[in-house]
Amino acid sequence: MADVKAYDPVVPTQAETRMAEESGRILAAHAREDLRVQLEDGQTLALPQSVARLLAHILTEMAEGNAVTMIPIHAEMTTQEAANFLNVSRPHLIGLLEKREIPFHKVGTHRRLRFQDVRAYKDRLNANRSQALDDLARVSQELGMGY
């Protein structure tokens, strides 16, 4: 496998997408069993159930042609990496940091964010959006708007 840096997305080729789809189906059929991987040299790896769940998720995403990135929960991110994760511009992210919406610290002159803080912000944002949609639906029902 090529040298992949942290946060670099792995974009599947068409052949890998087909392989991921087939492998994902097989893995799903054996979801409740212990997972063992047979290597070409004959060694067998026993993998924890959590790895099997993660692998199933990775295969599902790759089967859909999606790029996949793994980020350790304790990892630190640059502002650009965090902006990419949140799907916002870097200047917008800097504004969020200046408003103390997301904790950060500095390494020299560079801001660094913990992935878990960025993820918590994203989860809060999604929860607020979901609540706003629920409130909007409730109000429209109360007003008989037919939505």
N, CA, C and O atoms as a GROMACS GRO file, in nm:
protein
  588
    1MET      N    1   0.084  -0.118   0.000
    1MET     CA    2   0.000   0.000   0.000
    1MET      C    3   0.088   0.124   0.000
    1MET      O    4   0.192   0.127   0.067
    2ALA      N    5   0.047   0.224  -0.075
    2ALA     CA    6   0.123   0.348  -0.083
    2ALA      C    7   0.128   0.416   0.054
    2ALA      O    8   0.044   0.391   0.140
    3ASP      N    9   0.227   0.501   0.071
    3ASP     CA   10   0.240   0.575   0.196
    3ASP      C   11   0.125   0.675   0.208
    3ASP      O   12   0.118   0.771   0.131
    4VAL      N   13   0.036   0.654   0.303
    4VAL     CA   14  -0.080   0.740   0.323
    4VAL      C   15  -0.060   0.816   0.453
    4VAL      O   16  -0.031   0.757   0.557
    5LYS      N   17  -0.074   0.948   0.446
    5LYS     CA   18  -0.061   1.032   0.565
    5LYS      C   19  -0.194   1.039   0.637
    5LYS      O   20  -0.299   1.012   0.578
    6ALA      N   21  -0.190   1.075   0.764
    6ALA     CA   22  -0.312   1.093   0.842
    6ALA      C   23  -0.402   1.192   0.771
    6ALA      O   24  -0.355   1.292   0.716
    7TYR      N   25  -0.529   1.166   0.771
    7TYR     CA   26  -0.634   1.250   0.713
    7TYR      C   27  -0.640   1.245   0.561
    7TYR      O   28  -0.735   1.297   0.503
    8ASP      N   29  -0.541   1.183   0.493
    8ASP     CA   30  -0.549   1.175   0.348
    8ASP      C   31  -0.666   1.084   0.311
    8ASP      O   32  -0.672   0.970   0.356
    9PRO      N   33  -0.758   1.134   0.230
    9PRO     CA   34  -0.868   1.049   0.190
    9PRO      C   35  -0.821   0.940   0.094
    9PRO      O   36  -0.734   0.964   0.010
   10VAL      N   37  -0.878   0.823   0.109
   10VAL     CA   38  -0.851   0.712   0.018
   10VAL      C   39  -0.970   0.706  -0.077
   10VAL      O   40  -1.082   0.674  -0.036
   11VAL      N   41  -0.944   0.736  -0.203
   11VAL     CA   42  -1.049   0.738  -0.304
   11VAL      C   43  -1.043   0.606  -0.379
   11VAL      O   44  -0.942   0.575  -0.442
   12PRO      N   45  -1.151   0.527  -0.373
   12PRO     CA   46  -1.146   0.396  -0.438
   12PRO      C   47  -1.155   0.407  -0.590
   12PRO      O   48  -1.224   0.493  -0.644
   13THR      N   49  -1.082   0.318  -0.658
   13THR     CA   50  -1.095   0.306  -0.803
   13THR      C   51  -1.225   0.230  -0.831
   13THR      O   52  -1.289   0.180  -0.739
   14GLN      N   53  -1.262   0.221  -0.957
   14GLN     CA   54  -1.382   0.146  -0.991
   14GLN      C   55  -1.368  -0.002  -0.952
   14GLN      O   56  -1.462  -0.063  -0.904
   15ALA      N   57  -1.249  -0.057  -0.974
   15ALA     CA   58  -1.226  -0.198  -0.938
   15ALA      C   59  -1.236  -0.214  -0.786
   15ALA      O   60  -1.294  -0.312  -0.739
   16GLU      N   61  -1.182  -0.120  -0.710
   16GLU     CA   62  -1.189  -0.128  -0.564
   16GLU      C   63  -1.333  -0.110  -0.515
   16GLU      O   64  -1.372  -0.171  -0.416
   17THR      N   65  -1.410  -0.028  -0.585
   17THR     CA   66  -1.550  -0.009  -0.549
   17THR      C   67  -1.626  -0.141  -0.564
   17THR      O   68  -1.703  -0.179  -0.475
   18ARG      N   69  -1.604  -0.210  -0.675
   18ARG     CA   70  -1.670  -0.341  -0.696
   18ARG      C   71  -1.624  -0.442  -0.591
   18ARG      O   72  -1.706  -0.517  -0.536
   19MET      N   73  -1.495  -0.444  -0.562
   19MET     CA   74  -1.441  -0.536  -0.463
   19MET      C   75  -1.498  -0.506  -0.325
   19MET      O   76  -1.532  -0.598  -0.250
   20ALA      N   77  -1.508  -0.378  -0.291
   20ALA     CA   78  -1.562  -0.338  -0.161
   20ALA      C   79  -1.709  -0.379  -0.148
   20ALA      O   80  -1.753  -0.422  -0.042
   21GLU      N   81  -1.784  -0.366  -0.258
   21GLU     CA   82  -1.925  -0.404  -0.255
   21GLU      C   83  -1.940  -0.554  -0.228
   21GLU      O   84  -2.021  -0.594  -0.145
   22GLU      N   85  -1.862  -0.635  -0.299
   22GLU     CA   86  -1.867  -0.780  -0.279
   22GLU      C   87  -1.820  -0.819  -0.139
   22GLU      O   88  -1.884  -0.900  -0.072
   23SER      N   89  -1.709  -0.762  -0.096
   23SER     CA   90  -1.656  -0.793   0.038
   23SER      C   91  -1.752  -0.748   0.147
   23SER      O   92  -1.769  -0.817   0.248
   24GLY      N   93  -1.814  -0.632   0.128
   24GLY     CA   94  -1.910  -0.582   0.226
   24GLY      C   95  -2.030  -0.674   0.241
   24GLY      O   96  -2.077  -0.696   0.353
   25ARG      N   97  -2.079  -0.728   0.130
   25ARG     CA   98  -2.191  -0.824   0.136
   25ARG      C   99  -2.152  -0.948   0.214
   25ARG      O  100  -2.228  -0.997   0.298
   26ILE      N  101  -2.034  -0.999   0.185
   26ILE     CA  102  -1.987  -1.120   0.254
   26ILE      C  103  -1.971  -1.093   0.403
   26ILE      O  104  -2.013  -1.174   0.486
   27LEU      N  105  -1.910  -0.980   0.436
   27LEU     CA  106  -1.889  -0.945   0.576
   27LEU      C  107  -2.022  -0.927   0.648
   27LEU      O  108  -2.037  -0.972   0.762
   28ALA      N  109  -2.119  -0.864   0.583
   28ALA     CA  110  -2.251  -0.844   0.645
   28ALA      C  111  -2.319  -0.977   0.673
   28ALA      O  112  -2.390  -0.990   0.773
   29ALA      N  113  -2.299  -1.075   0.588
   29ALA     CA  114  -2.360  -1.207   0.608
   29ALA      C  115  -2.301  -1.280   0.728
   29ALA      O  116  -2.362  -1.373   0.781
   30HIS      N  117  -2.184  -1.238   0.771
   30HIS     CA  118  -2.116  -1.301   0.885
   30HIS      C  119  -2.097  -1.204   1.000
   30HIS      O  120  -2.003  -1.217   1.079
   31ALA      N  121  -2.186  -1.107   1.010
   31ALA     CA  122  -2.170  -0.997   1.107
   31ALA      C  123  -2.166  -1.043   1.251
   31ALA      O  124  -2.101  -0.979   1.333
   32ARG      N  125  -2.232  -1.150   1.285
   32ARG     CA  126  -2.239  -1.194   1.424
   32ARG      C  127  -2.130  -1.296   1.460
   32ARG      O  128  -2.127  -1.347   1.572
   33GLU      N  129  -2.043  -1.323   1.366
   33GLU     CA  130  -1.936  -1.420   1.389
   33GLU      C  131  -1.805  -1.348   1.419
   33GLU      O  132  -1.789  -1.231   1.386
   34ASP      N  133  -1.711  -1.421   1.481
   34ASP     CA  134  -1.578  -1.365   1.498
   34ASP      C  135  -1.516  -1.347   1.360
   34ASP      O  136  -1.537  -1.429   1.271
   35LEU      N  137  -1.441  -1.241   1.344
   35LEU     CA  138  -1.379  -1.213   1.215
   35LEU      C  139  -1.234  -1.257   1.218
   35LEU      O  140  -1.156  -1.219   1.306
   36ARG      N  141  -1.200  -1.338   1.120
   36ARG     CA  142  -1.062  -1.382   1.103
   36ARG      C  143  -1.024  -1.354   0.959
   36ARG      O  144  -1.102  -1.378   0.866
   37VAL      N  145  -0.903  -1.302   0.941
   37VAL     CA  146  -0.855  -1.268   0.808
   37VAL      C  147  -0.738  -1.360   0.776
   37VAL      O  148  -0.642  -1.369   0.852
   38GLN      N  149  -0.746  -1.427   0.662
   38GLN     CA  150  -0.641  -1.518   0.616
   38GLN      C  151  -0.549  -1.441   0.523
   38GLN      O  152  -0.592  -1.392   0.419
   39LEU      N  153  -0.421  -1.430   0.560
   39LEU     CA  154  -0.323  -1.361   0.478
   39LEU      C  155  -0.264  -1.457   0.375
   39LEU      O  156  -0.272  -1.579   0.391
   40GLU      N  157  -0.207  -1.403   0.269
   40GLU     CA  158  -0.151  -1.486   0.163
   40GLU      C  159  -0.040  -1.578   0.212
   40GLU      O  160  -0.021  -1.686   0.156
   41ASP      N  161   0.033  -1.538   0.317
   41ASP     CA  162   0.142  -1.622   0.367
   41ASP      C  163   0.093  -1.730   0.463
   41ASP      O  164   0.173  -1.803   0.520
   42GLY      N  165  -0.041  -1.740   0.480
   42GLY     CA  166  -0.099  -1.844   0.563
   42GLY      C  167  -0.133  -1.801   0.705
   42GLY      O  168  -0.204  -1.872   0.776
   43GLN      N  169  -0.085  -1.685   0.747
   43GLN     CA  170  -0.117  -1.637   0.881
   43GLN      C  171  -0.265  -1.600   0.888
   43GLN      O  172  -0.325  -1.556   0.790
   44THR      N  173  -0.322  -1.618   1.006
   44THR     CA  174  -0.461  -1.580   1.029
   44THR      C  175  -0.466  -1.474   1.138
   44THR      O  176  -0.405  -1.490   1.244
   45LEU      N  177  -0.538  -1.366   1.111
   45LEU     CA  178  -0.555  -1.259   1.209
   45LEU      C  179  -0.694  -1.268   1.268
   45LEU      O  180  -0.793  -1.280   1.196
   46ALA      N  181  -0.702  -1.264   1.401
   46ALA     CA  182  -0.831  -1.253   1.468
   46ALA      C  183  -0.852  -1.105   1.498
   46ALA      O  184  -0.767  -1.041   1.559
   47LEU      N  185  -0.966  -1.052   1.454
   47LEU     CA  186  -0.992  -0.910   1.472
   47LEU      C  187  -1.106  -0.886   1.569
   47LEU      O  188  -1.204  -0.960   1.568
   48PRO      N  189  -1.095  -0.784   1.653
   48PRO     CA  190  -1.202  -0.751   1.747
   48PRO      C  191  -1.331  -0.715   1.671
   48PRO      O  192  -1.326  -0.671   1.556
   49GLN      N  193  -1.446  -0.734   1.737
   49GLN     CA  194  -1.573  -0.701   1.674
   49GLN      C  195  -1.580  -0.555   1.634
   49GLN      O  196  -1.642  -0.521   1.532
   50SER      N  197  -1.519  -0.467   1.712
   50SER     CA  198  -1.520  -0.325   1.677
   50SER      C  199  -1.449  -0.300   1.544
   50SER      O  200  -1.489  -0.212   1.468
   51VAL      N  201  -1.345  -0.374   1.516
   51VAL     CA  202  -1.275  -0.361   1.389
   51VAL      C  203  -1.363  -0.412   1.276
   51VAL      O  204  -1.364  -0.354   1.167
   52ALA      N  205  -1.436  -0.519   1.301
   52ALA     CA  206  -1.527  -0.573   1.200
   52ALA      C  207  -1.634  -0.470   1.165
   52ALA      O  208  -1.668  -0.452   1.048
   53ARG      N  209  -1.689  -0.401   1.267
   53ARG     CA  210  -1.790  -0.298   1.242
   53ARG      C  211  -1.730  -0.182   1.162
   53ARG      O  212  -1.792  -0.131   1.068
   54LEU      N  213  -1.610  -0.141   1.199
   54LEU     CA  214  -1.542  -0.033   1.128
   54LEU      C  215  -1.513  -0.074   0.984
   54LEU      O  216  -1.532   0.005   0.892
   55LEU      N  217  -1.466  -0.195   0.965
   55LEU     CA  218  -1.436  -0.244   0.832
   55LEU      C  219  -1.564  -0.250   0.747
   55LEU      O  220  -1.560  -0.214   0.629
   56ALA      N  221  -1.674  -0.293   0.805
   56ALA     CA  222  -1.800  -0.297   0.732
   56ALA      C  223  -1.840  -0.157   0.688
   56ALA      O  224  -1.887  -0.137   0.576
   57HIS      N  225  -1.822  -0.060   0.776
   57HIS     CA  226  -1.855   0.079   0.743
   57HIS      C  227  -1.765   0.131   0.631
   57HIS      O  228  -1.813   0.197   0.538
   58ILE      N  229  -1.638   0.102   0.638
   58ILE     CA  230  -1.543   0.145   0.535
   58ILE      C  231  -1.580   0.083   0.401
   58ILE      O  232  -1.583   0.152   0.299
   59LEU      N  233  -1.610  -0.046   0.401
   59LEU     CA  234  -1.647  -0.114   0.277
   59LEU      C  235  -1.775  -0.058   0.217
   59LEU      O  236  -1.787  -0.044   0.096
   60THR      N  237  -1.872  -0.025   0.303
   60THR     CA  238  -1.998   0.033   0.255
   60THR      C  239  -1.971   0.166   0.185
   60THR      O  240  -2.022   0.190   0.076
   61GLU      N  241  -1.891   0.251   0.248
   61GLU     CA  242  -1.860   0.381   0.189
   61GLU      C  243  -1.783   0.365   0.058
   61GLU      O  244  -1.813   0.433  -0.041
   62MET      N  245  -1.686   0.276   0.057
   62MET     CA  246  -1.607   0.255  -0.065
   62MET      C  247  -1.693   0.195  -0.176
   62MET      O  248  -1.674   0.229  -0.293
   63ALA      N  249  -1.786   0.106  -0.141
   63ALA     CA  250  -1.874   0.046  -0.241
   63ALA      C  251  -1.961   0.151  -0.308
   63ALA      O  252  -2.003   0.134  -0.422
   64GLU      N  253  -1.989   0.260  -0.236
   64GLU     CA  254  -2.066   0.371  -0.293
   64GLU      C  255  -1.977   0.470  -0.367
   64GLU      O  256  -2.025   0.572  -0.418
   65GLY      N  257  -1.847   0.439  -0.373
   65GLY     CA  258  -1.754   0.525  -0.444
   65GLY      C  259  -1.704   0.643  -0.364
   65GLY      O  260  -1.641   0.733  -0.418
   66ASN      N  261  -1.733   0.644  -0.234
   66ASN     CA  262  -1.693   0.756  -0.149
   66ASN      C  263  -1.549   0.742  -0.102
   66ASN      O  264  -1.500   0.633  -0.077
   67ALA      N  265  -1.483   0.856  -0.091
   67ALA     CA  266  -1.350   0.860  -0.032
   67ALA      C  267  -1.365   0.835   0.118
   67ALA      O  268  -1.465   0.874   0.178
   68VAL      N  269  -1.266   0.771   0.178
   68VAL     CA  270  -1.270   0.737   0.320
   68VAL      C  271  -1.146   0.793   0.388
   68VAL      O  272  -1.034   0.781   0.337
   69THR      N  273  -1.166   0.853   0.504
   69THR     CA  274  -1.056   0.905   0.585
   69THR      C  275  -1.074   0.855   0.727
   69THR      O  276  -1.186   0.856   0.779
   70MET      N  277  -0.967   0.814   0.789
   70MET     CA  278  -0.971   0.775   0.930
   70MET      C  279  -0.897   0.880   1.011
   70MET      O  280  -0.785   0.918   0.978
   71ILE      N  281  -0.962   0.924   1.119
   71ILE     CA  282  -0.900   1.024   1.206
   71ILE      C  283  -0.908   0.974   1.349
   71ILE      O  284  -1.018   0.954   1.401
   72PRO      N  285  -0.795   0.952   1.414
   72PRO     CA  286  -0.799   0.911   1.554
   72PRO      C  287  -0.867   1.018   1.639
   72PRO      O  288  -0.846   1.137   1.616
   73ILE      N  289  -0.946   0.977   1.735
   73ILE     CA  290  -1.025   1.070   1.817
   73ILE      C  291  -0.936   1.168   1.892
   73ILE      O  292  -0.978   1.282   1.916
   74HIS      N  293  -0.817   1.129   1.930
   74HIS     CA  294  -0.727   1.216   2.007
   74HIS      C  295  -0.641   1.304   1.916
   74HIS      O  296  -0.561   1.384   1.965
   75ALA      N  297  -0.657   1.290   1.784
   75ALA     CA  298  -0.571   1.361   1.690
   75ALA      C  299  -0.591   1.512   1.696
   75ALA      O  300  -0.699   1.561   1.730
   76GLU      N  301  -0.487   1.583   1.662
   76GLU     CA  302  -0.495   1.727   1.647
   76GLU      C  303  -0.501   1.759   1.499
   76GLU      O  304  -0.440   1.691   1.417
   77MET      N  305  -0.575   1.865   1.468
   77MET     CA  306  -0.595   1.903   1.329
   77MET      C  307  -0.548   2.045   1.306
   77MET      O  308  -0.548   2.128   1.398
   78THR      N  309  -0.507   2.073   1.184
   78THR     CA  310  -0.480   2.210   1.145
   78THR      C  311  -0.615   2.277   1.118
   78THR      O  312  -0.718   2.210   1.112
   79THR      N  313  -0.612   2.407   1.102
   79THR     CA  314  -0.737   2.477   1.073
   79THR      C  315  -0.793   2.434   0.937
   79THR      O  316  -0.914   2.426   0.920
   80GLN      N  317  -0.706   2.407   0.840
   80GLN     CA  318  -0.754   2.364   0.708
   80GLN      C  319  -0.817   2.226   0.717
   80GLN      O  320  -0.921   2.201   0.655
   81GLU      N  321  -0.756   2.135   0.792
   81GLU     CA  322  -0.813   2.001   0.807
   81GLU      C  323  -0.949   2.007   0.876
   81GLU      O  324  -1.043   1.938   0.837
   82ALA      N  325  -0.958   2.092   0.978
   82ALA     CA  326  -1.086   2.107   1.049
   82ALA      C  327  -1.191   2.168   0.959
   82ALA      O  328  -1.307   2.126   0.959
   83ALA      N  329  -1.153   2.268   0.880
   83ALA     CA  330  -1.246   2.331   0.786
   83ALA      C  331  -1.295   2.229   0.685
   83ALA      O  332  -1.414   2.226   0.652
   84ASN      N  333  -1.206   2.146   0.635
   84ASN     CA  334  -1.244   2.041   0.540
   84ASN      C  335  -1.342   1.943   0.604
   84ASN      O  336  -1.440   1.904   0.541
   85PHE      N  337  -1.315   1.903   0.727
   85PHE     CA  338  -1.402   1.809   0.797
   85PHE      C  339  -1.542   1.867   0.815
   85PHE      O  340  -1.642   1.797   0.801
   86LEU      N  341  -1.549   1.996   0.848
   86LEU     CA  342  -1.677   2.062   0.871
   86LEU      C  343  -1.742   2.109   0.740
   86LEU      O  344  -1.857   2.153   0.740
   87ASN      N  345  -1.668   2.098   0.632
   87ASN     CA  346  -1.716   2.142   0.500
   87ASN      C  347  -1.748   2.293   0.501
   87ASN      O  348  -1.851   2.337   0.450
   88VAL      N  349  -1.657   2.369   0.560
   88VAL     CA  350  -1.667   2.515   0.562
   88VAL      C  351  -1.534   2.572   0.514
   88VAL      O  352  -1.435   2.500   0.503
   89SER      N  353  -1.534   2.701   0.485
   89SER     CA  354  -1.408   2.765   0.444
   89SER      C  355  -1.318   2.784   0.566
   89SER      O  356  -1.365   2.788   0.680
   90ARG      N  357  -1.190   2.795   0.541
   90ARG     CA  358  -1.096   2.819   0.650
   90ARG      C  359  -1.125   2.953   0.718
   90ARG      O  360  -1.122   2.960   0.841
   91PRO      N  361  -1.153   3.062   0.642
   91PRO     CA  362  -1.186   3.189   0.709
   91PRO      C  363  -1.310   3.176   0.800
   91PRO      O  364  -1.313   3.235   0.908
   92HIS      N  365  -1.409   3.100   0.757
   92HIS     CA  366  -1.528   3.080   0.842
   92HIS      C  367  -1.488   3.007   0.971
   92HIS      O  368  -1.532   3.043   1.080
   93LEU      N  369  -1.404   2.905   0.957
   93LEU     CA  370  -1.357   2.832   1.075
   93LEU      C  371  -1.281   2.924   1.170
   93LEU      O  372  -1.301   2.919   1.291
   94ILE      N  373  -1.195   3.008   1.116
   94ILE     CA  374  -1.119   3.102   1.200
   94ILE      C  375  -1.216   3.191   1.277
   94ILE      O  376  -1.193   3.220   1.395
   95GLY      N  377  -1.324   3.234   1.212
   95GLY     CA  378  -1.426   3.314   1.280
   95GLY      C  379  -1.488   3.238   1.396
   95GLY      O  380  -1.512   3.294   1.502
   96LEU      N  381  -1.514   3.108   1.375
   96LEU     CA  382  -1.569   3.026   1.483
   96LEU      C  383  -1.471   3.015   1.599
   96LEU      O  384  -1.511   3.018   1.716
   97LEU      N  385  -1.343   3.004   1.567
   97LEU     CA  386  -1.242   2.994   1.672
   97LEU      C  387  -1.232   3.125   1.749
   97LEU      O  388  -1.221   3.125   1.872
   98GLU      N  389  -1.237   3.237   1.678
   98GLU     CA  390  -1.228   3.367   1.744
   98GLU      C  391  -1.349   3.393   1.834
   98GLU      O  392  -1.338   3.463   1.934
   99LYS      N  393  -1.465   3.335   1.797
   99LYS     CA  394  -1.585   3.347   1.881
   99LYS      C  395  -1.589   3.240   1.990
   99LYS      O  396  -1.685   3.231   2.066
  100ARG      N  397  -1.482   3.158   1.997
  100ARG     CA  398  -1.470   3.052   2.098
  100ARG      C  399  -1.579   2.945   2.084
  100ARG      O  400  -1.619   2.884   2.182
  101GLU      N  401  -1.625   2.924   1.960
  101GLU     CA  402  -1.724   2.818   1.934
  101GLU      C  403  -1.658   2.680   1.945
  101GLU      O  404  -1.723   2.583   1.983
  102ILE      N  405  -1.530   2.673   1.909
  102ILE     CA  406  -1.454   2.547   1.912
  102ILE      C  407  -1.323   2.576   1.985
  102ILE      O  408  -1.253   2.671   1.950
  103PRO      N  409  -1.289   2.496   2.085
  103PRO     CA  410  -1.162   2.516   2.155
  103PRO      C  411  -1.042   2.491   2.063
  103PRO      O  412  -1.049   2.409   1.972
  104PHE      N  413  -0.935   2.562   2.088
  104PHE     CA  414  -0.810   2.541   2.014
  104PHE      C  415  -0.694   2.586   2.101
  104PHE      O  416  -0.714   2.652   2.203
  105HIS      N  417  -0.576   2.550   2.060
  105HIS     CA  418  -0.455   2.601   2.124
  105HIS      C  419  -0.356   2.635   2.015
  105HIS      O  420  -0.374   2.597   1.899
  106LYS      N  421  -0.252   2.703   2.052
  106LYS     CA  422  -0.153   2.744   1.953
  106LYS      C  423  -0.024   2.666   1.972
  106LYS      O  424   0.020   2.640   2.084
  107VAL      N  425   0.035   2.630   1.860
  107VAL     CA  426   0.169   2.573   1.856
  107VAL      C  427   0.251   2.674   1.777
  107VAL      O  428   0.246   2.678   1.654
  108GLY      N  429   0.325   2.754   1.849
  108GLY     CA  430   0.392   2.868   1.786
  108GLY      C  431   0.285   2.968   1.745
  108GLY      O  432   0.210   3.019   1.829
  109THR      N  433   0.278   2.996   1.616
  109THR     CA  434   0.175   3.088   1.567
  109THR      C  435   0.058   3.014   1.503
  109THR      O  436  -0.037   3.077   1.456
  110HIS      N  437   0.064   2.881   1.502
  110HIS     CA  438  -0.038   2.801   1.434
  110HIS      C  439  -0.145   2.750   1.531
  110HIS      O  440  -0.113   2.702   1.640
  111ARG      N  441  -0.270   2.760   1.491
  111ARG     CA  442  -0.381   2.707   1.571
  111ARG      C  443  -0.392   2.557   1.547
  111ARG      O  444  -0.376   2.509   1.435
  112ARG      N  445  -0.419   2.485   1.655
  112ARG     CA  446  -0.443   2.342   1.646
  112ARG      C  447  -0.572   2.310   1.720
  112ARG      O  448  -0.600   2.368   1.825
  113LEU      N  449  -0.650   2.219   1.665
  113LEU     CA  450  -0.778   2.179   1.723
  113LEU      C  451  -0.776   2.030   1.748
  113LEU      O  452  -0.719   1.954   1.669
  114ARG      N  453  -0.838   1.988   1.856
  114ARG     CA  454  -0.852   1.844   1.880
  114ARG      C  455  -0.969   1.793   1.797
  114ARG      O  456  -1.074   1.857   1.792
  115PHE      N  457  -0.951   1.680   1.733
  115PHE     CA  458  -1.058   1.624   1.651
  115PHE      C  459  -1.186   1.608   1.731
  115PHE      O  460  -1.295   1.635   1.681
  116GLN      N  461  -1.173   1.562   1.855
  116GLN     CA  462  -1.295   1.539   1.935
  116GLN      C  463  -1.371   1.669   1.958
  116GLN      O  464  -1.494   1.667   1.969
  117ASP      N  465  -1.302   1.783   1.966
  117ASP     CA  466  -1.370   1.913   1.982
  117ASP      C  467  -1.440   1.953   1.852
  117ASP      O  468  -1.552   2.005   1.855
  118VAL      N  469  -1.374   1.929   1.740
  118VAL     CA  470  -1.434   1.961   1.610
  118VAL      C  471  -1.556   1.872   1.587
  118VAL      O  472  -1.660   1.919   1.540
  119ARG      N  473  -1.543   1.744   1.621
  119ARG     CA  474  -1.655   1.651   1.606
  119ARG      C  475  -1.771   1.690   1.699
  119ARG      O  476  -1.887   1.683   1.658
  120ALA      N  477  -1.742   1.731   1.820
  120ALA     CA  478  -1.846   1.773   1.914
  120ALA      C  479  -1.919   1.896   1.860
  120ALA      O  480  -2.042   1.906   1.872
  121TYR      N  481  -1.846   1.990   1.800
  121TYR     CA  482  -1.909   2.107   1.740
  121TYR      C  483  -2.003   2.065   1.627
  121TYR      O  484  -2.115   2.113   1.617
  122LYS      N  485  -1.955   1.974   1.542
  122LYS     CA  486  -2.037   1.927   1.430
  122LYS      C  487  -2.163   1.856   1.481
  122LYS      O  488  -2.271   1.875   1.426
  123ASP      N  489  -2.148   1.775   1.586
  123ASP     CA  490  -2.264   1.706   1.644
  123ASP      C  491  -2.364   1.807   1.701
  123ASP      O  492  -2.485   1.790   1.683
  124ARG      N  493  -2.315   1.911   1.770
  124ARG     CA  494  -2.404   2.016   1.823
  124ARG      C  495  -2.478   2.088   1.710
  124ARG      O  496  -2.598   2.114   1.720
  125LEU      N  497  -2.405   2.120   1.604
  125LEU     CA  498  -2.464   2.188   1.490
  125LEU      C  499  -2.574   2.102   1.427
  125LEU      O  500  -2.682   2.152   1.396
  126ASN      N  501  -2.545   1.975   1.409
  126ASN     CA  502  -2.645   1.884   1.352
  126ASN      C  503  -2.766   1.869   1.443
  126ASN      O  504  -2.880   1.864   1.395
  127ALA      N  505  -2.745   1.862   1.573
  127ALA     CA  506  -2.856   1.850   1.668
  127ALA      C  507  -2.942   1.977   1.664
  127ALA      O  508  -3.064   1.968   1.667
  128ASN      N  509  -2.877   2.094   1.657
  128ASN     CA  510  -2.952   2.220   1.649
  128ASN      C  511  -3.033   2.228   1.521
  128ASN      O  512  -3.148   2.274   1.522
  129ARG      N  513  -2.975   2.184   1.410
  129ARG     CA  514  -3.047   2.184   1.282
  129ARG      C  515  -3.168   2.090   1.288
  129ARG      O  516  -3.276   2.124   1.242
  130SER      N  517  -3.146   1.973   1.346
  130SER     CA  518  -3.255   1.876   1.357
  130SER      C  519  -3.368   1.931   1.444
  130SER      O  520  -3.486   1.915   1.411
  131GLN      N  521  -3.332   1.995   1.554
  131GLN     CA  522  -3.432   2.054   1.643
  131GLN      C  523  -3.508   2.165   1.572
  131GLN      O  524  -3.630   2.176   1.587
  132ALA      N  525  -3.438   2.248   1.496
  132ALA     CA  526  -3.503   2.356   1.422
  132ALA      C  527  -3.602   2.300   1.319
  132ALA      O  528  -3.711   2.354   1.302
  133LEU      N  529  -3.564   2.193   1.252
  133LEU     CA  530  -3.656   2.130   1.155
  133LEU      C  531  -3.777   2.071   1.225
  133LEU      O  532  -3.889   2.082   1.176
  134ASP      N  533  -3.756   2.007   1.340
  134ASP     CA  534  -3.867   1.952   1.417
  134ASP      C  535  -3.962   2.064   1.460
  134ASP      O  536  -4.084   2.050   1.451
  135ASP      N  537  -3.906   2.176   1.508
  135ASP     CA  538  -3.987   2.290   1.550
  135ASP      C  539  -4.066   2.348   1.432
  135ASP      O  540  -4.183   2.382   1.446
  136LEU      N  541  -4.001   2.358   1.319
  136LEU     CA  542  -4.067   2.410   1.200
  136LEU      C  543  -4.182   2.319   1.157
  136LEU      O  544  -4.290   2.367   1.121
  137ALA      N  545  -4.160   2.189   1.161
  137ALA     CA  546  -4.266   2.093   1.124
  137ALA      C  547  -4.383   2.103   1.222
  137ALA      O  548  -4.499   2.099   1.182
  138ARG      N  549  -4.351   2.115   1.352
  138ARG     CA  550  -4.456   2.126   1.454
  138ARG      C  551  -4.539   2.252   1.433
  138ARG      O  552  -4.662   2.246   1.438
  139VAL      N  553  -4.474   2.364   1.409
  139VAL     CA  554  -4.544   2.490   1.388
  139VAL      C  555  -4.630   2.483   1.262
  139VAL      O  556  -4.744   2.530   1.262
  140SER      N  557  -4.577   2.426   1.157
  140SER     CA  558  -4.656   2.417   1.032
  140SER      C  559  -4.777   2.326   1.051
  140SER      O  560  -4.882   2.350   0.992
  141GLN      N  561  -4.763   2.222   1.133
  141GLN     CA  562  -4.879   2.137   1.163
  141GLN      C  563  -4.983   2.213   1.245
  141GLN      O  564  -5.103   2.204   1.219
  142GLU      N  565  -4.934   2.288   1.344
  142GLU     CA  566  -5.027   2.366   1.428
  142GLU      C  567  -5.103   2.471   1.346
  142GLU      O  568  -5.219   2.500   1.375
  143LEU      N  569  -5.038   2.526   1.246
  143LEU     CA  570  -5.101   2.629   1.163
  143LEU      C  571  -5.179   2.570   1.046
  143LEU      O  572  -5.238   2.643   0.966
  144GLY      N  573  -5.178   2.435   1.037
  144GLY     CA  574  -5.252   2.368   0.929
  144GLY      C  575  -5.201   2.401   0.792
  144GLY      O  576  -5.278   2.416   0.697
  145MET      N  577  -5.069   2.412   0.779
  145MET     CA  578  -5.011   2.449   0.650
  145MET      C  579  -4.999   2.331   0.555
  145MET      O  580  -4.964   2.350   0.438
  146GLY      N  581  -5.028   2.210   0.601
  146GLY     CA  582  -5.028   2.094   0.514
  146GLY      C  583  -4.892   2.038   0.480
  146GLY      O  584  -4.878   1.962   0.384
  147TYR      N  585  -4.791   2.073   0.556
  147TYR     CA  586  -4.658   2.018   0.529
  147TYR      C  587  -4.635   1.896   0.612
  147TYR      O  588  -4.529   1.835   0.604
   0.00000   0.00000   0.00000
